[in-house]
Amino acid sequence: MFSSFREVAKCNPFFSPFQAQCEGRAPAKDGALVPTRSLGAAAAAEGDSCEFGSAKYYALCGFGGILSCGLTHTAIVPLDLVKCRIQVDPGKYRNLIYGLRLTFTEEGARALAKGWAPTFIGYSLQGLGKFGFYEIFKVFYGNLLGEEYSYTYRTSLYLAASASAEFFADILLAPWEATKVRIQTMPGFANTLREGFPKIYNAEGINGLYKGLPPLWMRQIPYTMMKFACFERTVEALYKHVVPKPRADCNKGEQLVVTFVAGYIAGVFCAIVSHPADSVVSKLNNDKGSTAIEAAKALGMKGLWRGLGARIIMIGTLTALQWFIYDSVKVVFRLPRPPPPEMPESLRKKLEAAGKL
């Protein structure tokens, strides 16, 4: 599979950026391994540790996703715990600050870390699928469209690639999310992953672990589409209108600051788009035997949006940190990092000829 994607990546318009690397053929040279093609398209660029689109590239992108999602979601478990409790029992927990204080008073400091193990495992696996498959699908769809359409319709391409990636990522996440929510919101159910996971499976079978998958898709796919598309376009806008110099002239620290800012902006929009489905997921996993539609009806319109403030703070910070960690992994491992997209020369000439530029 990776070998085929590697061949696609060599022609991928995202590589340098939105300029196909396989156009034209270089004359054969003595000792050339591939006499009909310049080796520049297949070799790692100077300073990079691997070739763009290689198996190593995708593997390290997946590793970056594991770190970015697993570590950040685990770090904000106390916020997530109270957010879930507000969604399923608003009369008791009221708001974020009150919920934190009440949980600490009633159950002690250790209670604020409830659900950390399924959170760490589940979101590490989700990060692997989310970021790893996004890179693969972005290359694959970009190659299908070609460099001109990839540039013109790049937002749609980001949306399609991220939605495809999240579909598979949520299959990895669902059992762990179900366990986490029950540990956090059902008093007396379980205190640990080792206790909670088999308890669900023994009582309800595989359906108990995956019954939250459809609403999880409803929550995570729009969230991820917004997360990637908004981030990509925000980075592009920041370098174009805010940062006073091209990205190539920025040092690594400055680039990572832009990454963090763009990630936070994307995170705010992500929280708003995905919050109603997030409320349904929490309610569904808390109410044994209910369906997503029944959970939504029980919550009502007001209930679907309850806890949004806490979620904006949580998701905004979370998304910014995820992009910062992910981009830092690319920097540390010297992965190819194409600059923001630029209009292909061929498209520019067409638009100039048509009087549209």
C-alpha positions in Angstrom: 0.0 0.0 0.0 2.7 2.5 1.0 4.6 1.8 -2.2 1.6 2.9 -4.3 1.1 6.0 -2.2 4.8 6.8 -2.6 4.5 6.8 -6.3 1.4 9.0 -6.0 3.3 11.4 -3.7 6.1 11.9 -6.3 3.4 13.5 -8.6 1.5 15.1 -5.7 0.8 18.8 -6.2 1.1 19.4 -2.5 4.8 18.7 -2.5 6.4 21.9 -3.6 3.6 23.3 -3.3 0.9 22.5 -5.8 3.4 22.0 -8.6 3.6 18.5 -9.9 7.1 17.0 -9.5 6.8 14.5 -12.3 6.2 16.8 -15.2 8.8 16.6 -17.8 11.6 14.0 -18.2 15.2 14.6 -17.6 17.7 13.1 -20.0 19.4 9.9 -18.9 22.7 10.3 -17.2 25.5 7.7 -16.9 24.8 5.5 -14.0 21.3 6.8 -13.4 19.0 4.3 -11.6 15.9 5.6 -13.4 17.0 6.9 -16.8 13.7 8.4 -17.8 13.1 10.5 -14.7 15.1 13.0 -12.7 16.0 11.6 -9.3 15.2 14.9 -7.7 11.5 14.0 -7.5 12.2 10.7 -5.7 14.9 11.7 -3.3 14.6 13.5 0.0 15.2 17.2 -0.2 18.3 18.6 1.3 17.9 18.8 5.1 14.9 16.4 5.1 15.1 13.0 6.8 12.9 11.2 4.3 11.1 11.5 1.0 7.7 13.2 1.0 5.1 10.4 0.7 7.4 7.6 1.7 6.5 4.9 4.3 8.7 6.6 6.8 7.0 10.0 6.2 3.6 8.6 6.8 4.7 6.5 9.8 6.3 9.6 11.5 3.2 11.7 10.7 1.1 9.0 12.5 3.5 9.1 15.4 3.1 12.8 15.6 -0.7 12.3 15.6 -0.3 9.8 18.5 1.6 12.3 20.6 -0.5 15.4 19.7 -3.9 13.8 20.5 -3.0 11.3 23.2 -1.0 13.7 25.4 -3.3 16.7 25.0 -6.6 14.9 25.6 -5.0 13.2 28.7 -3.8 16.5 30.0 -7.3 18.0 30.1 -9.1 15.1 31.6 -10.3 17.2 34.5 -12.0 19.7 32.2 -13.4 16.9 30.0 -14.8 15.1 33.1 -16.6 18.2 34.3 -17.8 19.0 30.8 -19.4 15.5 30.5 -21.0 15.8 33.9 -22.5 19.2 33.1 -24.0 17.6 29.9 -25.6 14.7 31.7 -26.4 16.3 35.1 -26.6 20.1 34.7 -28.6 20.6 37.9 -25.8 19.4 40.0 -22.7 20.6 38.2 -24.0 24.0 36.9 -20.8 25.3 35.3 -17.1 24.4 34.8 -15.7 26.1 37.9 -18.4 24.9 40.2 -18.2 21.4 38.8 -14.4 21.3 39.4 -14.9 22.4 43.0 -17.8 20.1 43.7 -15.9 17.1 42.2 -12.8 17.9 44.3 -14.9 18.3 47.5 -17.0 15.2 47.1 -14.4 12.8 45.6 -11.0 14.3 46.2 -8.2 15.3 43.8 -7.8 11.8 42.3 -11.4 11.9 41.0 -10.4 14.7 38.6 -8.2 12.2 36.7 -11.0 9.6 36.3 -11.0 8.2 32.8 -7.4 9.1 32.0 -6.4 5.6 30.8 -9.1 5.1 28.2 -8.6 8.7 27.2 -4.9 8.2 26.6 -5.3 4.9 24.7 -8.3 6.0 22.7 -7.1 9.4 21.6 -3.6 8.1 20.8 -5.2 5.6 18.4 -7.5 8.3 17.1 -4.5 10.7 16.5 -2.7 7.9 14.6 -5.7 7.6 12.2 -6.6 11.3 12.1 -3.2 12.8 11.2 -1.7 9.8 9.4 -4.6 9.1 7.1 -5.1 12.8 6.5 -1.7 13.1 5.0 -2.4 10.0 2.9 -5.8 11.1 1.7 -4.6 14.7 1.0 -1.9 13.3 -1.3 -4.2 10.8 -2.9 -7.1 13.3 -3.6 -4.6 15.9 -4.7 -3.1 13.6 -7.2 -6.6 12.7 -8.6 -7.5 16.4 -9.0 -4.2 17.6 -10.5 -2.3 20.7 -9.5 -4.7 23.4 -10.9 -7.8 21.9 -9.4 -6.0 21.1 -6.1 -5.2 24.8 -5.8 -8.6 26.1 -6.9 -10.6 23.7 -4.7 -8.1 23.2 -2.0 -10.6 23.9 0.8 -12.8 21.1 -0.5 -9.8 18.9 -0.8 -8.9 19.5 2.9 -12.5 18.8 3.9 -12.6 15.5 2.0 -9.2 14.3 3.2 -10.0 15.1 6.8 -13.5 13.5 6.7 -12.1 10.4 5.2 -9.3 10.2 7.8 -11.7 10.8 10.7 -14.1 8.0 9.6 -11.4 5.4 10.3 -10.0 7.2 13.3 -13.3 7.1 15.1 -13.6 3.3 14.7 -10.3 3.1 16.7 -11.6 5.6 19.3 -15.2 4.4 20.0 -14.7 1.6 22.6 -12.4 3.7 24.7 -14.7 6.8 24.5 -17.6 4.7 25.7 -15.5 3.4 28.6 -14.3 6.9 29.5 -17.7 8.5 29.6 -19.2 5.8 31.8 -16.3 6.0 34.3 -16.6 9.8 34.4 -20.4 10.1 34.6 -21.9 7.0 36.2 -21.2 6.9 39.9 -20.2 3.4 41.1 -19.8 2.0 37.5 -16.0 1.7 37.6 -12.9 3.6 38.6 -10.4 2.2 36.2 -10.1 1.0 32.6 -9.3 -2.6 33.7 -12.6 -2.6 35.6 -14.8 -0.6 33.1 -13.9 -2.1 29.7 -14.7 -5.7 30.5 -17.8 -4.7 32.4 -19.3 -3.0 29.3 -18.3 -6.0 27.1 -19.7 -8.6 29.5 -23.0 -6.8 29.9 -23.7 -5.6 26.4 -21.2 -7.2 24.1 -19.5 -5.4 21.2 -22.6 -3.3 20.7 -22.0 -1.7 24.1 -18.6 -0.5 23.0 -19.7 0.7 19.6 -23.2 2.0 20.1 -21.8 5.5 20.4 -20.0 5.3 17.0 -22.6 7.0 14.8 -23.0 10.0 17.1 -19.2 10.0 17.5 -18.9 10.3 13.7 -21.5 13.1 13.9 -19.3 14.9 16.4 -15.8 14.1 15.2 -16.1 14.3 11.4 -17.5 17.9 11.3 -15.0 18.8 14.0 -12.0 17.3 12.1 -13.2 18.8 8.8 -13.2 22.2 10.5 -10.0 21.5 12.3 -8.0 20.8 9.2 -9.6 23.0 6.6 -9.8 26.1 9.0 -6.2 25.5 10.1 -4.8 25.2 6.6 -6.6 28.3 5.4 -5.8 30.3 8.5 -2.0 29.5 8.2 -2.2 30.6 4.6 -4.0 33.9 5.6 -1.6 34.6 8.5 1.5 34.3 6.3 -0.2 36.4 3.6 -1.7 39.2 5.7 -0.2 39.2 9.2 3.3 37.8 9.3 5.6 40.5 7.8 7.9 38.0 6.0 7.5 34.8 3.9 7.5 31.5 5.8 10.8 30.6 4.2 12.4 33.6 6.1 10.9 32.7 9.4 12.8 30.5 11.8 11.4 27.3 13.3 10.2 29.1 16.5 8.3 31.7 14.5 6.7 29.1 12.3 5.5 27.2 15.4 4.0 30.3 16.9 2.0 30.8 13.7 1.0 27.1 13.9 -0.3 27.6 17.5 -2.3 30.7 16.7 -3.9 29.1 13.6 -4.6 26.0 15.7 -6.4 28.0 18.4 -8.6 29.9 15.9 -9.5 26.6 14.2 -10.3 25.1 17.6 -12.9 27.7 18.5 -14.8 26.9 15.3 -14.4 23.2 15.9 -16.0 23.4 19.3 -19.0 25.3 18.0 -19.6 22.9 15.1 -19.2 19.7 17.1 -20.8 20.6 20.4 -24.4 19.3 19.9 -23.1 15.9 18.8 -20.7 15.9 21.7 -23.6 16.4 24.1 -25.5 13.5 22.5 -22.4 11.2 22.9 -22.1 12.0 26.6 -25.9 11.5 27.2 -26.0 8.3 25.1 -23.1 6.6 26.9 -24.6 7.6 30.2 -28.1 6.3 29.5 -28.1 2.6 29.0 -30.3 1.3 26.2 -31.1 4.7 24.6 -30.5 5.7 21.0 -28.9 8.9 19.6 -32.3 10.3 18.6 -33.8 9.6 22.1 -30.7 11.2 23.7 -31.1 14.3 21.6 -34.8 14.6 22.4 -34.1 14.2 26.1 -31.5 17.0 26.0 -33.6 19.4 24.0 -32.2 22.4 22.1 -30.9 24.1 25.2 -29.3 20.9 26.5 -27.6 20.3 23.2 -25.6 23.5 23.7 -25.1 23.3 27.5 -21.4 23.4 28.4 -20.3 25.2 25.2 -18.2 27.7 27.1 -16.2 25.0 28.8 -15.9 23.2 25.5 -14.6 26.2 23.7 -11.9 26.8 26.3 -11.0 23.1 26.2 -11.1 22.5 22.5 -9.5 25.8 21.5 -6.5 25.0 23.8 -6.5 21.4 22.8 -6.5 22.0 19.1 -3.8 24.7 19.3 -1.5 22.3 21.3 -2.2 19.4 19.0 -1.1 21.3 15.9 1.9 22.7 17.8 3.0 19.2 18.9 2.3 17.7 15.5 4.3 20.4 13.7 7.1 20.1 16.3 7.4 16.4 15.5 7.8 17.3 11.9 10.5 19.8 12.8 12.4 17.4 15.2 12.3 14.5 12.7 13.1 16.8 9.8 10.0 15.8 7.8 9.2 17.7 4.5 7.0 20.7 5.4 5.8 22.4 2.2 5.0 26.1 2.5 1.5 27.5 2.1 0.0 26.9 -1.4 0.7 29.2 -4.3 -1.1 29.4 -7.6 0.5 27.2 -10.2 2.1 29.0 -13.0 0.0 27.3 -15.6 -3.2 28.4 -13.9 -1.9 32.0 -13.5 -1.2 32.1 -17.3 -4.7 30.9 -18.0 -6.3 33.5 -15.8 -4.1 36.3 -17.2 -5.1 35.3 -20.7 -8.8 35.4 -19.7 -8.4 38.8 -18.1 -9.2 37.5 -14.6 -5.9 38.5 -13.0 
